[in-house]
Amino acid sequence: MPVHRPQHTVTLPLLEREPELAAAAHAVDALCGPSPTGGLLVYRGAAGLGKTTLLSEVRRLAAGRCTVWNARGGETVTPGPFDLVQQLLRTVLTPDQPPEGATAAPADPRGAAGPGDERHGADQRPHPYERHGARERTDEGPLSPVPPVAATAGIRALLGDRYEIVGPALGVTSPGEQHADPQGVRDGLDALVERLAARRGPLLLVVDDAQWADLETLSWLASFARRLGRGLPVLVVVAYRTEEAIGETERQLRTLGTHARLLVTLRELTGEATAALTRAALGEHADDLFCREVWAVTGGNAYEAVELLAKVSDSGLSPVEESAGELRALGASARGTGLITRLEQLGTATTRFAWAAAILGTDISLDLAVSLAGMNHEEAAECAERLRTARILVGTDPLEFVHPLIAGSVYRAIPPGVRTAMHGLAAWAVSRSGRGAAAAAPHLLEVHPDGDPELVEQLREAAAEHLAVGAPDAARRCLERALLEPPLSSVRTVLLYELGCATLLTSPATTVGHLRAALDTQQLDDPLRVDVVFRLSQALTHNNQTGDAAHVVAAEAARTPDGPARMRLQAAHFLWEGVQAIEDDGPDRSRRLAGMAGGLAGRGSTERVLLMLRAFDGTARGESAEEIVQIAERALVDGGLPTGVGWTDSAWGFEPPALLGLSYAFADRLDRAESLFTEALRAFEISGWSGGHLSFAHALVGYVQRRRGRLADAEMYLRESLRLADRVGDGLPMHWDAACMLIDTLLARGHVDEAAAAAERYTFATPYSSSIVIPDAPSVRGRLLLALGRKDEAIAELEATGEALVSRGRHNVVMAPWAVDLARAVAEDDPRRAARLASYARDRAERFGTHTAIGVALCGAAVLKEGPARVELLAQAVAHLEASPCRYELAVARVEYGIAAGFPAELGCGLDLAERCGADGLADRARRAMESRHVKR
């Protein structure tokens, strides 16, 4: 029977995907409608089930209606950091000329489509359902890229003040020397995409084969997904293979799925759908048995069915029962060993060229493929043509495999030894092209260890570049691979140190392991050893192991001879001991610190750090605030932080300047504290540190607002601090500080239920953090329990708190107001004890000497009195607090004074001040008192 070939163009249908297409159409309509709304669609399933086809249909639905950008992961080579982000945004961000000092970007390997559908060449070929049958594919070569919309100046305008932070990740500027904070880079990408959406209209971002995406892009997509669907005109569509997604990639994709408006797991085509597909490709005369055999051979896999039907068409086989027995042989030639046999039949040179293409992955530059295959351009052109004819490759320059399944089969067919050698050649070729160590790193990672010192140095260089663009995981992979080479023993020690530095911002526990291993080598020179020990102590503290941090530096100080190194270690020991929540002998440590810092003039950063620590220790002990300020001033240079002890300086970290600022805050020098903490916020934002550092800075600024009595502003900063901290992890020291400050602020506002909810959300109870919390966490929890009416629990909490703090020599009644609250709690049952506690608080407040401390203590004592004695104490409290910068505490004193003395004017002033502070509970109390006395404002 003659083969019937349809004479008209046939577009093979998307079968059994109607619900998915309807959802996609609805999402595109919402994106392109009068009030553009974005979202996230995720398609997942095994290889060959039509995910790419669905993405093509989504693009078709959006064509001409919005801006469309695409990216695709590749199986054969681990992608570099932010590779898929660069693919998505390359059309916009590739300048006409590279920025000064930057390497020119390679030619776009994917091309782009016309206006409104700026697609890359990988997605220009017809989708698999359109590729065969009567419709013939023509190879016209790569389409011309869309001219970039922005030159270097335009890119700077797009990125704004984030240019230095995000530019290196996008490949538009050279990386700096400082490590970039991954969260800061992600935030910068968020801002960039939002700006692009505002300038170019709705955006459709399509990511195919996300199971092979770089982790940095996936991490950004997972975080960016939270913003989608909130009025942002950006629709993200992601497809991935479930069987290929493992480890961290699977976790990130699972996170993506939780934010998707549509999460679809695709299934194999049914027999009925396969029959319809067969008849659409070969003609309606294809008989039932032949159609059933197509389904049996392909298992309902859409890709394999399309490829099989193409081979049936090419071979002239009739779609009838008598031909069904030949289908298995035809199908085998489209995949696995059958595909490789077909490739080998094209000749040795063509096979070698296909291998070179597979080694290069998705970025198949013709020049690189020629170099890697070891042939001239004419030979390569012939090989490429044969591979196009065989439906293995598509395009001219750049080239691409017709389907990832083909690329994977070819890659796995390369003999292991040859594959490794070719990766080595690819690394050399990429480096020679001027793209740098980071671009060559994916190939270097595949080279077998062979004790090559040069390869180790290349990997270290690549790791440094990765860190500079905010990709610590990529840096870690390079350094771990370098350790396997193996390096020289002296270099191994440095590698371990660099590994520790690479993971400090993202995984303190991992950092601890690497730095301990570096110390164990006993091959560190003295300056580097001191630096390793200090960074190890930082990591331990950030991992909630403050006691271990203090022990590490103490042990190292004991073995270090007198000199600058020993002084630095001693200062670090005082630092970590001082911020421990519990220590063996606090008074002795304070005496030693006072003795060491007493004669220091502030020469050098270590002396200035010791002065900062001494100022904070005096603050916690409740020493004279005036003397504390004098010590603090000696730590500064012209009123500012000294060189080497800035907020972003790595030598000391942010803890010393934070403790200095808190010393000013409790000494009623809120102007100096606010200046320091605002500087921290600005420094972290400029540096792109959007993780724990920025979270802590928001907490510090928020706490200054709390001390000033700007309670609503304080709450805003503190909630933002917790939001930032939540992105880093759970139960971290930064959570403790921000949660404690927020609960304290909410209690001041009178929002007791919200304070209780925050305490529950952040497990604000024993066991407390191993580091001190500002203000004192058990004191704040005791106050919360009192506000909730749980008096017995509050008393137990406050009693334990007082015992611990007094034994440690810490008597600051503003930082830890346990005594005032405990006196109030026990007053009814034990008035004598309450009086002793109030006397203790007043005595310590007067020793500290600030108007705030004395005013608060007087208010606390007044609660225990009646009649004229109460009025007198409250009058004194108001007088002190009028000279204090703490407006909320003044509002409390005025309201209580107005109520006790029966002074309507004073009560009205207290109400006005309470309202300005945002102290809703206090304002309500004042209003009720005025109403009971029939007083009008």
Residue pairs with C-beta under 8 A, 6 or more apart in sequence:
1 318
1 320
2 318
3 316
3 317
3 318
4 282
4 283
4 285
5 134
5 283
5 313
6 133
6 134
6 283
7 134
8 134
9 134
9 135
10 133
10 134
10 135
10 280
10 281
11 129
11 130
11 135
12 129
12 130
12 132
12 133
12 277
12 280
12 281
12 306
13 129
13 276
13 277
13 280
14 21
14 50
14 53
14 54
14 57
14 129
15 269
15 273
15 276
15 277
15 302
16 267
16 269
16 270
16 273
17 50
17 54
17 266
19 264
20 43
20 54
20 262
20 264
20 266
21 54
21 57
23 41
23 261
23 262
23 264
24 41
24 54
24 57
24 58
24 61
24 237
24 262
25 61
27 39
27 41
27 235
27 237
27 261
27 262
28 58
28 61
28 62
28 65
28 66
28 204
28 235
30 36
30 37
30 38
30 39
30 235
31 37
31 38
31 39
31 62
31 66
31 202
31 204
31 233
31 234
31 235
32 62
32 65
32 66
32 202
36 201
36 202
36 233
37 229
37 231
37 232
37 233
38 202
38 203
38 228
38 229
38 232
38 233
38 234
38 235
38 236
39 228
39 229
39 235
39 236
39 260
39 261
40 225
40 228
40 229
40 235
40 236
40 237
40 238
40 256
40 259
40 260
40 261
40 262
41 58
41 235
41 236
41 237
41 238
41 260
41 261
41 262
41 264
42 237
42 238
42 239
42 240
42 253
42 256
42 257
42 260
42 262
42 263
42 264
43 51
43 54
43 55
43 237
43 238
43 239
43 240
43 264
43 266
44 51
44 239
44 240
44 241
44 242
44 253
44 257
44 263
44 264
44 265
44 266
45 51
45 241
45 242
45 264
45 265
45 266
45 267
46 241
46 242
46 243
46 266
46 301
47 241
47 243
47 244
47 301
47 303
47 404
47 405
48 301
48 302
48 303
48 304
48 403
48 405
49 266
49 267
49 268
49 301
49 302
49 303
50 128
50 129
50 266
50 302
50 303
51 208
51 239
51 240
51 241
51 266
52 127
52 128
52 208
52 209
52 239
52 403
53 127
53 128
53 129
53 302
54 239
54 266
55 70
55 123
55 206
55 208
55 237
55 239
56 123
56 127
57 127
58 204
58 206
58 237
59 68
59 70
59 117
59 119
59 123
59 204
59 206
62 68
62 117
62 204
62 235
63 116
63 117
64 116
64 117
65 116
65 202
66 116
66 201
66 202
66 203
66 204
67 116
67 118
67 200
67 201
67 202
67 203
67 204
68 113
68 116
68 117
68 118
68 119
68 203
68 204
68 206
69 88
69 89
69 91
69 92
69 118
69 119
69 120
69 203
69 204
69 205
69 206
70 87
70 88
70 110
70 119
70 120
70 122
70 123
70 205
70 206
70 207
70 208
71 84
71 85
71 87
71 88
71 120
71 205
71 206
71 207
71 208
71 213
71 217
72 84
72 87
72 110
72 120
72 122
72 123
72 207
72 208
72 209
72 362
73 79
73 84
73 207
73 208
73 209
73 210
73 211
73 212
73 213
73 214
73 362
74 209
74 212
74 361
74 362
74 363
74 404
74 407
75 209
75 212
75 244
75 361
75 404
75 407
75 408
75 411
76 358
76 359
76 360
76 361
76 407
76 408
76 411
77 359
77 360
77 361
77 362
77 442
77 443
77 446
78 214
78 442
78 445
78 446
78 477
79 212
79 213
79 214
79 361
79 442
80 214
80 438
80 439
80 441
80 442
80 474
81 169
81 214
81 216
81 438
81 466
81 469
81 470
81 471
81 474
82 169
82 170
82 171
82 185
82 214
82 216
82 217
82 220
82 469
82 471
83 213
83 214
83 217
84 207
84 210
84 213
84 214
84 217
85 169
85 170
85 189
85 216
85 217
85 220
86 93
86 170
86 171
87 110
87 120
88 205
88 207
89 170
89 192
89 196
90 105
90 108
90 110
90 120
91 108
91 112
91 118
91 145
91 146
91 148
91 149
92 148
92 149
92 150
92 158
92 196
93 148
93 150
93 155
93 158
93 170
93 171
93 172
94 105
94 108
94 145
94 148
94 172
95 148
95 150
95 151
95 152
95 154
95 155
95 172
96 148
96 151
96 152
97 151
97 152
98 104
98 105
98 152
99 152
99 155
99 167
99 172
99 173
99 174
101 173
101 174
102 171
102 172
102 173
102 174
103 174
103 434
103 435
103 436
104 434
105 171
106 363
106 365
106 433
106 435
107 365
107 397
107 398
108 120
108 121
108 145
108 398
109 120
109 121
109 122
109 362
109 363
109 364
109 365
109 398
109 400
110 120
110 121
110 122
110 123
110 142
110 398
110 400
111 120
111 121
111 124
111 142
111 143
111 144
111 145
111 398
112 118
112 119
112 120
112 121
112 143
112 144
112 145
112 146
113 119
113 124
113 143
113 146
114 146
115 146
118 146
121 142
121 143
121 395
121 398
121 400
122 362
122 400
123 206
123 208
124 143
125 131
125 137
125 394
125 402
126 135
126 137
128 302
128 303
128 306
128 307
128 403
129 277
129 302
129 306
131 137
131 306
131 310
132 281
132 306
132 307
132 309
132 310
132 313
133 280
133 281
133 282
133 309
133 310
133 313
139 388
139 394
139 395
139 396
141 395
141 396
141 397
142 395
142 396
142 397
142 398
150 157
150 158
152 172
155 163
155 167
155 172
156 163
158 192
158 195
158 196
159 166
159 167
159 188
159 192
160 191
160 195
161 686
162 188
162 191
162 192
162 688
163 173
164 173
164 176
164 688
165 180
165 184
165 185
165 188
165 470
165 687
165 688
166 185
166 188
166 189
166 192
166 688
167 173
168 174
168 175
168 176
168 180
168 468
168 469
168 470
169 180
169 185
169 188
169 189
169 216
169 469
169 470
169 471
175 464
175 465
175 468
175 469
176 468
177 468
178 468
178 687
179 467
179 468
179 470
179 472
179 501
179 502
179 505
180 467
180 468
180 469
180 470
180 688
181 470
181 505
181 687
181 688
181 689
181 690
181 691
181 693
182 216
182 219
182 470
182 471
182 472
182 505
182 506
182 691
183 689
183 690
183 691
183 694
183 724
183 727
183 728
184 470
184 687
184 688
184 689
184 690
184 691
184 694
185 216
185 220
185 469
185 470
185 688
186 219
186 220
186 223
186 224
186 470
186 690
187 688
187 690
188 688
189 220
189 224
190 220
190 223
190 224
190 227
193 203
193 205
193 224
193 234
194 227
194 232
194 234
196 203
197 203
197 232
197 233
197 234
201 233
202 233
202 234
202 235
203 233
203 234
203 235
204 234
204 235
204 237
205 234
205 235
205 236
205 237
206 236
206 237
207 213
207 217
207 221
207 236
207 237
207 238
207 239
208 239
209 239
209 240
209 241
209 404
210 218
210 221
210 238
210 239
210 240
210 245
210 253
210 256
211 240
211 241
211 242
211 244
211 245
211 249
211 253
212 244
212 404
213 249
214 474
215 248
215 249
215 252
215 473
215 474
216 470
216 471
216 473
216 474
218 249
218 252
218 253
218 256
219 252
221 236
221 238
221 252
221 256
222 252
222 255
222 256
222 259
223 727
224 236
225 236
225 255
225 256
225 259
225 260
226 259
228 234
228 235
228 236
228 259
229 261
238 253
238 256
240 253
242 265
245 253
248 473
257 263
267 300
268 299
268 300
268 301
269 277
269 295
269 300
269 301
269 302
269 305
270 295
270 300
271 291
271 292
271 295
271 300
273 300
274 291
274 294
274 295
274 298
274 300
274 305
275 286
275 288
275 291
275 292
275 294
275 295
277 294
277 302
277 305
277 306
277 309
278 286
278 290
278 291
278 294
278 305
278 309
278 319
279 286
279 291
281 306
281 309
281 310
281 312
281 313
282 309
282 312
282 313
282 319
283 319
285 319
285 320
286 319
286 320
287 319
287 320
287 321
289 321
289 324
290 319
290 320
290 321
290 323
290 324
290 327
291 319
293 324
293 325
293 327
294 305
294 308
294 309
294 327
295 305
297 304
297 308
297 327
297 328
297 331
298 304
298 305
298 308
298 331
303 403
303 405
304 331
304 334
304 335
307 331
307 334
307 335
307 391
308 327
308 330
308 331
308 334
310 391
311 330
311 331
311 333
311 334
312 319
312 323
312 327
312 330
315 330
317 323
317 326
317 330
331 338
332 338
333 339
333 341
333 342
335 405
335 409
336 409
339 392
339 406
339 409
339 410
340 409
340 410
340 413
342 390
343 350
343 351
343 354
343 390
343 392
343 410
343 413
344 351
346 386
346 387
346 390
347 383
347 386
349 373
349 375
349 379
349 383
350 383
350 386
350 387
352 373
352 374
352 375
352 383
353 369
353 373
353 375
353 380
353 383
353 384
353 387
354 383
354 387
354 392
354 393
354 410
355 373
355 410
355 413
355 414
355 418
355 419
355 422
356 368
356 369
356 372
356 373
356 422
357 364
357 369
357 387
357 393
357 399
357 401
357 407
357 410
358 401
358 407
358 410
358 411
358 414
359 372
359 411
359 414
359 419
359 422
359 423
359 426
359 443
360 368
360 369
360 372
360 426
361 407
361 442
362 400
363 398
364 398
364 399
364 400
365 397
365 398
366 377
366 380
366 384
366 396
366 397
366 398
366 399
367 397
367 433
368 426
368 429
368 430
368 433
369 380
369 399
370 376
370 377
370 380
371 425
371 429
372 422
372 425
372 426
372 429
373 380
373 383
375 383
384 393
384 396
384 399
387 393
388 394
391 402
392 401
392 402
392 406
392 410
393 399
393 400
393 401
393 402
394 400
394 401
394 402
401 407
401 410
411 419
414 422
419 446
420 446
420 447
420 448
423 443
423 444
423 446
423 447
424 443
424 444
424 447
426 440
426 443
427 440
427 441
427 443
427 444
427 447
427 458
428 440
430 439
430 440
430 443
431 437
431 439
431 440
431 458
436 462
436 465
437 458
437 459
437 461
437 462
437 465
438 461
438 462
438 465
438 466
438 469
440 458
440 462
441 458
441 459
441 462
441 466
441 474
441 478
444 455
444 458
444 459
444 462
444 478
444 481
445 477
445 478
445 481
447 455
449 484
449 485
449 486
450 485
451 485
451 486
452 485
453 487
453 488
453 491
455 482
455 485
456 482
456 485
456 487
456 491
456 495
459 478
459 479
459 481
459 482
460 478
460 479
460 482
460 495
460 498
462 475
462 478
463 474
463 475
463 476
463 478
463 479
463 482
463 498
463 502
464 475
466 472
466 474
466 475
466 478
467 475
467 501
467 502
470 688
472 502
472 503
472 505
472 506
473 506
475 502
476 499
476 502
476 503
476 510
479 495
479 498
479 499
479 502
480 499
482 495
483 492
483 495
483 496
483 499
486 492
487 495
489 521
489 523
490 523
492 521
493 518
493 521
493 523
493 524
494 518
494 528
496 514
496 515
496 517
496 518
496 521
497 514
497 515
497 518
497 524
497 528
497 531
497 532
499 514
500 511
500 512
500 514
500 515
500 518
500 532
500 535
500 536
500 539
501 511
501 535
503 510
503 511
503 514
504 511
504 535
504 538
504 539
504 542
505 691
505 692
508 539
508 540
508 542
508 543
509 539
509 543
511 535
511 536
511 539
512 536
512 539
512 540
512 543
512 545
515 532
515 535
515 536
515 539
516 536
518 524
518 532
519 529
519 532
519 533
519 536
524 532
526 560
526 565
527 565
529 556
530 556
530 560
530 565
530 568
530 569
533 552
533 553
533 556
533 569
533 572
534 553
534 568
534 569
534 572
534 651
536 549
536 552
537 549
537 550
537 552
537 553
537 572
537 576
538 549
538 653
540 546
540 548
540 549
540 552
541 549
541 576
541 579
541 655
541 733
541 771
542 692
542 732
542 733
544 731
544 732
544 733
544 769
544 770
544 771
545 770
546 576
546 579
546 580
546 581
546 770
546 771
547 580
547 582
547 770
549 576
550 573
550 576
550 577
550 580
550 583
553 569
553 572
553 573
553 576
554 573
556 569
557 566
557 569
557 570
557 572
557 573
560 566
560 569
564 604
564 606
567 606
567 607
567 610
568 606
570 596
571 606
571 609
571 610
571 613
574 589
574 592
574 593
574 596
574 610
574 613
574 617
575 609
575 613
575 655
575 656
577 583
577 589
578 589
578 593
578 613
578 616
578 617
578 620
578 659
578 772
579 655
579 659
579 771
579 772
580 770
580 771
580 772
581 768
581 769
581 770
581 771
581 772
581 773
582 770
582 804
583 589
583 808
586 807
586 808
586 809
586 810
587 808
587 809
589 617
590 617
590 621
590 809
593 610
593 613
593 614
593 617
594 614
594 617
594 618
596 610
597 610
597 611
597 613
597 614
597 631
600 607
600 610
600 611
600 634
601 607
601 634
602 608
602 611
602 634
602 635
602 637
602 642
604 644
605 642
605 643
605 644
605 645
605 651
605 652
608 634
608 635
608 636
608 637
608 642
608 645
609 635
609 645
609 652
609 656
611 631
611 632
611 634
611 635
612 632
612 635
612 645
612 656
612 657
612 659
612 660
612 663
613 656
613 659
614 631
615 628
615 629
615 631
615 632
615 635
615 659
615 660
615 663
616 659
616 660
616 662
616 663
618 624
618 627
618 628
618 631
618 663
619 625
619 628
619 662
619 663
619 666
619 667
619 812
619 815
620 772
620 810
620 812
620 815
621 809
621 810
621 811
621 812
622 810
622 811
622 812
622 813
622 844
622 847
622 848
623 847
623 848
624 847
624 848
624 849
625 666
625 667
625 668
625 848
625 849
625 850
625 853
626 667
626 849
628 663
628 667
629 663
629 664
629 667
629 669
632 660
632 663
632 664
632 667
635 642
635 660
636 642
637 643
641 647
641 657
641 676
641 679
643 649
644 651
644 652
645 651
645 652
645 656
645 657
646 657
646 683
647 654
647 657
647 679
647 680
647 683
647 684
647 693
647 697
648 654
648 683
648 684
648 687
648 689
648 693
654 680
654 693
654 696
657 676
657 680
658 680
658 696
658 700
660 676
661 672
661 673
661 676
661 677
661 680
661 700
662 673
662 700
662 774
664 670
664 672
664 673
664 676
665 673
665 703
665 704
665 707
666 812
666 814
666 815
666 850
667 850
668 850
668 851
668 852
668 884
668 885
668 886
670 704
670 707
670 708
670 885
670 886
671 885
673 704
673 707
674 701
674 704
674 708
677 697
677 700
677 701
677 704
678 701
680 696
680 697
680 700
680 701
681 694
681 697
681 698
681 701
684 690
684 693
684 694
684 697
685 694
690 724
691 724
691 727
691 728
692 724
692 725
692 728
692 732
692 734
694 724
695 721
695 722
695 724
695 725
695 728
695 734
695 738
696 721
696 734
696 737
696 738
698 717
698 718
698 720
698 721
698 724
698 738
699 717
699 718
699 721
699 734
699 737
699 738
699 741
701 717
702 713
702 714
702 715
702 716
702 717
702 718
702 720
702 721
702 738
702 741
702 742
702 745
703 714
703 718
703 741
703 774
705 711
705 713
705 714
705 717
706 714
706 718
706 741
706 744
706 745
706 748
706 888
707 885
707 886
708 885
708 886
708 887
709 886
709 887
709 888
709 889
709 890
709 891
709 913
709 916
709 917
709 919
710 887
710 917
710 918
711 745
711 748
711 749
711 888
711 917
711 918
711 919
712 749
712 918
713 918
714 741
714 745
715 742
715 745
715 746
715 749
715 918
718 738
718 741
718 742
718 745
719 742
721 734
721 738
721 741
721 742
722 735
722 738
722 739
722 742
722 762
725 732
725 734
725 735
725 738
726 735
728 734
731 763
733 769
733 771
735 762
736 762
736 764
736 768
736 769
736 771
736 773
736 777
737 773
737 774
739 758
739 759
739 761
739 762
739 764
740 764
740 773
740 774
740 775
740 777
740 780
741 774
741 775
742 755
742 758
743 755
743 758
743 759
743 764
743 780
743 781
743 784
744 775
744 780
744 783
746 752
746 754
746 755
746 758
747 755
747 780
747 783
747 784
747 787
748 888
748 917
748 919
749 918
749 919
749 920
749 921
750 919
750 920
750 921
750 922
750 923
750 924
751 920
751 921
752 784
752 787
752 788
752 921
755 784
755 787
756 784
756 788
758 764
759 765
759 781
759 784
764 777
764 781
764 784
765 781
768 777
768 778
769 777
774 815
775 814
775 815
775 816
775 817
776 801
776 805
776 815
776 816
776 817
776 818
778 797
778 798
778 800
778 801
778 804
778 818
779 798
779 801
779 816
779 817
779 818
779 821
781 797
782 794
782 795
782 797
782 798
782 801
782 818
782 821
782 822
782 825
783 794
783 817
783 821
785 791
785 793
785 794
785 797
786 794
786 821
786 824
786 825
791 825
794 821
794 825
795 822
795 825
795 826
798 818
798 821
798 822
798 825
799 822
801 816
801 818
802 818
802 819
802 822
805 811
805 816
805 818
810 816
811 844
811 847
811 848
812 844
812 848
812 853
813 819
813 820
813 841
813 844
813 845
813 848
813 853
813 856
813 857
814 845
814 848
814 850
814 852
814 853
814 856
817 841
817 856
819 837
819 838
819 840
819 841
819 844
819 860
820 837
820 838
820 841
820 856
820 857
820 859
820 860
821 860
822 837
823 833
823 834
823 835
823 837
823 838
823 841
823 860
823 861
823 863
823 864
824 834
824 860
824 863
824 864
826 833
826 834
826 837
827 834
827 863
827 864
831 864
834 864
835 864
838 857
838 860
838 861
838 864
839 861
841 857
841 860
841 861
842 854
842 857
842 858
842 860
842 861
844 853
844 857
845 853
845 854
845 856
845 857
846 853
846 854
846 857
850 884
851 880
851 881
851 883
851 884
852 880
852 881
852 884
852 885
852 886
852 889
854 877
854 880
855 877
855 878
855 880
855 881
855 884
855 889
855 890
855 893
856 877
856 881
856 889
858 873
858 874
858 876
858 877
858 880
858 893
859 873
859 874
859 877
859 889
859 892
859 893
859 896
861 873
862 869
862 870
862 873
862 874
862 877
862 896
862 900
863 870
865 873
870 900
871 897
871 900
871 901
874 893
874 896
874 897
874 900
874 901
875 897
875 901
877 893
877 897
878 890
878 893
878 894
878 897
878 906
881 889
881 890
881 893
882 890
884 890
887 913
887 916
887 917
888 914
888 917
888 919
888 922
890 913
891 910
891 913
891 914
891 917
891 919
891 922
892 910
892 919
892 922
893 910
894 906
894 907
894 909
894 910
894 913
895 907
895 910
895 911
895 914
895 922
895 925
895 926
895 929
896 910
897 903
897 906
897 910
898 904
898 905
898 906
898 907
898 908
898 909
898 910
898 926
898 929
899 907
899 926
899 929
902 933
904 930
904 933
904 935
907 926
907 929
907 930
907 935
908 930
908 935
908 937
910 922
910 926
911 923
911 926
911 927
911 930
911 937
914 922
914 923
914 926
915 923
930 936
930 937
